[in-house]
């Protein structure tokens, strides 16, 4: 029998077998946070190791001390009940699998491996399912399509609260602790600049950041090739026809935008800065270089062809019409002074780097504004001046007519994208979605379904309380319900609830 400190600061008591210099866990008895709890677990362990051990006949009867109080168990009942209530409110009870719920619960409280989730659940004071049941739950996750059940429940909740008229899409990468690639886990462009095998994950959320759809792709899949399959899967699952999809400039490709438009969907995506000189040429000619903070220019951008040079002769900007302008998209450009200050700083840093390379102060390498002719390097003053003239401007491409959505609303909708970025950060940090240790695609998909479900619960808790998941857990987890045995009689003692914790419970609609 041995005692082990856990990541949460508790002491785990385990019955182990040592052979060949290695320990094998035979049974995890539980985790203790106080000396009394530890004594109970140690006594239980000794009883298991020495069942039926005879005692010396000394003529002394062993009678329980009616005044002695022994802690039999304790549980973070408030935290578990809060998470379970959120899980049920979101409709995830349709899964009808306690092992799946416990995997989601463990992912929220202390993200760890499937095997170690037993310890996390046990520390919370609820009976964990058997390790084999956890393994079988991962199989059931795919066989019974738990992701479809969860996604449908997420859709229903979003429709009844935020609404799905505006959807946000982005991608990220999740890496593996593996040395070799396979058909699915491949080395590709990594946002963390890693060289490990990875997968690409696409996430669709509503405008509040609540998750609606998650899909994974091969690690070397181009980001621009992911948005259409995810949107189509969402449409097919829920039979949705009218919605606006928002994505960053990385999703911008003529093929993507045309496919989204052909599907009858509306989109707002970030424009590439290289489009600015052409899109804003008429505005610059007639209005010069002075711009008011928040100034917007509602115009058009060419899909593939070059713009008509005579367009700049007209003072009024063209109004995009979906019927007439079938070789153009609507483009809205906005100027911000804060963005201009930041852009100038970036450009000056790039200018200094380029000059250092040209003057031999830095080792030759590719850099912006360095023009190379043979063995001669010169500073590209024309490109630098053109870039400086565009500081502060950011563009947005859409197929939504101005009569349907004003320029300011279109820009504001795009800026909601930070919600999907926040959801990705939550899944990577709070829910520890990476690295992934699974090998088969089925197990990886099950892992992502658990993370997806946990993200929805976390988003719900965050929205209801206004607090991060970490703060909610830190407030509620230490509040433990304790069962005490006094002279053979059990007594349950509720924890004293501090004001901050009581406020959390009140916002979640739970008795405190």
Secondary structure as the mmCIF struct_conf table of DSSP 4:
data_model
#
loop_
_struct_conf.conf_type_id
_struct_conf.id
_struct_conf.beg_label_comp_id
_struct_conf.beg_label_asym_id
_struct_conf.beg_label_seq_id
_struct_conf.end_label_comp_id
_struct_conf.end_label_asym_id
_struct_conf.end_label_seq_id
STRN STRN1 UNK A 2 UNK A 5
TURN_TY1_P TURN_TY1_P1 UNK A 7 UNK A 8
BEND BEND1 UNK A 9 UNK A 9
STRN STRN2 UNK A 11 UNK A 19
TURN_TY1_P TURN_TY1_P2 UNK A 20 UNK A 21
STRN STRN3 UNK A 22 UNK A 32
BEND BEND2 UNK A 33 UNK A 34
HELX_RH_AL_P HELX_RH_AL_P1 UNK A 35 UNK A 49
TURN_TY1_P TURN_TY1_P3 UNK A 50 UNK A 52
BEND BEND3 UNK A 59 UNK A 59
TURN_TY1_P TURN_TY1_P4 UNK A 66 UNK A 67
STRN STRN4 UNK A 69 UNK A 75
HELX_RH_AL_P HELX_RH_AL_P2 UNK A 77 UNK A 89
TURN_TY1_P TURN_TY1_P5 UNK A 90 UNK A 91
HELX_RH_3T_P HELX_RH_3T_P1 UNK A 92 UNK A 95
HELX_RH_AL_P HELX_RH_AL_P3 UNK A 98 UNK A 109
BEND BEND4 UNK A 110 UNK A 110
TURN_TY1_P TURN_TY1_P6 UNK A 114 UNK A 116
HELX_RH_AL_P HELX_RH_AL_P4 UNK A 117 UNK A 123
TURN_TY1_P TURN_TY1_P7 UNK A 124 UNK A 125
BEND BEND5 UNK A 126 UNK A 126
HELX_LH_PP_P HELX_LH_PP_P1 UNK A 127 UNK A 130
HELX_RH_AL_P HELX_RH_AL_P5 UNK A 131 UNK A 143
TURN_TY1_P TURN_TY1_P8 UNK A 144 UNK A 145
HELX_RH_AL_P HELX_RH_AL_P6 UNK A 146 UNK A 160
TURN_TY1_P TURN_TY1_P9 UNK A 161 UNK A 162
BEND BEND6 UNK A 164 UNK A 165
STRN STRN5 UNK A 166 UNK A 175
STRN STRN6 UNK A 176 UNK A 176
BEND BEND7 UNK A 177 UNK A 177
BEND BEND8 UNK A 179 UNK A 180
BEND BEND9 UNK A 183 UNK A 185
STRN STRN7 UNK A 186 UNK A 186
TURN_TY1_P TURN_TY1_P10 UNK A 191 UNK A 192
BEND BEND10 UNK A 196 UNK A 196
STRN STRN8 UNK A 198 UNK A 206
TURN_TY1_P TURN_TY1_P11 UNK A 207 UNK A 208
STRN STRN9 UNK A 211 UNK A 218
TURN_TY1_P TURN_TY1_P12 UNK A 219 UNK A 220
HELX_RH_3T_P HELX_RH_3T_P2 UNK A 223 UNK A 225
TURN_TY1_P TURN_TY1_P13 UNK A 226 UNK A 226
HELX_RH_AL_P HELX_RH_AL_P7 UNK A 227 UNK A 238
TURN_TY1_P TURN_TY1_P14 UNK A 239 UNK A 239
STRN STRN10 UNK A 244 UNK A 247
HELX_RH_3T_P HELX_RH_3T_P3 UNK A 249 UNK A 251
HELX_RH_AL_P HELX_RH_AL_P8 UNK A 254 UNK A 262
TURN_TY1_P TURN_TY1_P15 UNK A 263 UNK A 264
STRN STRN11 UNK A 266 UNK A 270
HELX_LH_PP_P HELX_LH_PP_P2 UNK A 271 UNK A 272
HELX_RH_3T_P HELX_RH_3T_P4 UNK A 273 UNK A 275
HELX_RH_AL_P HELX_RH_AL_P9 UNK A 276 UNK A 279
TURN_TY1_P TURN_TY1_P16 UNK A 280 UNK A 280
HELX_RH_AL_P HELX_RH_AL_P10 UNK A 281 UNK A 287
TURN_TY1_P TURN_TY1_P17 UNK A 288 UNK A 289
TURN_TY1_P TURN_TY1_P18 UNK A 293 UNK A 294
STRN STRN12 UNK A 296 UNK A 302
BEND BEND11 UNK A 303 UNK A 305
HELX_LH_PP_P HELX_LH_PP_P3 UNK A 306 UNK A 308
HELX_RH_3T_P HELX_RH_3T_P5 UNK A 309 UNK A 313
BEND BEND12 UNK A 315 UNK A 316
HELX_LH_PP_P HELX_LH_PP_P4 UNK A 317 UNK A 320
TURN_TY1_P TURN_TY1_P19 UNK A 322 UNK A 324
TURN_TY1_P TURN_TY1_P20 UNK A 326 UNK A 327
STRN STRN13 UNK A 328 UNK A 335
HELX_RH_AL_P HELX_RH_AL_P11 UNK A 337 UNK A 358
TURN_TY1_P TURN_TY1_P21 UNK A 359 UNK A 360
BEND BEND13 UNK A 361 UNK A 362
TURN_TY1_P TURN_TY1_P22 UNK A 368 UNK A 369
STRN STRN14 UNK A 370 UNK A 373
TURN_TY1_P TURN_TY1_P23 UNK A 374 UNK A 375
STRN STRN15 UNK A 376 UNK A 379
HELX_RH_AL_P HELX_RH_AL_P12 UNK A 381 UNK A 389
TURN_TY1_P TURN_TY1_P24 UNK A 390 UNK A 392
STRN STRN16 UNK A 393 UNK A 398
BEND BEND14 UNK A 399 UNK A 400
TURN_TY1_P TURN_TY1_P25 UNK A 402 UNK A 404
BEND BEND15 UNK A 405 UNK A 405
HELX_RH_AL_P HELX_RH_AL_P13 UNK A 407 UNK A 415
TURN_TY1_P TURN_TY1_P26 UNK A 416 UNK A 417
HELX_RH_AL_P HELX_RH_AL_P14 UNK A 418 UNK A 428
TURN_TY1_P TURN_TY1_P27 UNK A 429 UNK A 430
BEND BEND16 UNK A 431 UNK A 431
BEND BEND17 UNK A 435 UNK A 435
STRN STRN17 UNK A 436 UNK A 436
BEND BEND18 UNK A 440 UNK A 440
HELX_RH_AL_P HELX_RH_AL_P15 UNK A 441 UNK A 465
BEND BEND19 UNK A 466 UNK A 467
HELX_RH_AL_P HELX_RH_AL_P16 UNK A 469 UNK A 476
TURN_TY1_P TURN_TY1_P28 UNK A 477 UNK A 478
STRN STRN18 UNK A 481 UNK A 486
TURN_TY1_P TURN_TY1_P29 UNK A 487 UNK A 488
STRN STRN19 UNK A 489 UNK A 493
HELX_LH_PP_P HELX_LH_PP_P5 UNK A 494 UNK A 496
HELX_RH_AL_P HELX_RH_AL_P17 UNK A 499 UNK A 507
TURN_TY1_P TURN_TY1_P30 UNK A 508 UNK A 509
#
